[in-house]
C-alpha cells in the first residue's frame, strides 16, 4: 500500500478495466481482448500517473 492507502496494482488494474470497457462500446469483447497488448502499450501499461503527464502532442498522436 502507498502512504494514502492505495494499492498501486489495484489502481492500475481498475484503470485498465475502465479503458478496455470504454473502447469496448459497440464492439465484441473478444476483439478488445485480442488488442489488449496494444492498449497496454498505448496507455503506458495502464499507469494513470504516467498518462496524466502526457503532452498534447502525445495525446494527439
Secondary structure, 3 states (H helix, E strand, C coil): CCCCCCCHHHHHHHHHHHHHHHHHCCCCHHHHHHCHHHHHHHCHHHCHHHHCCCCHHHHHC
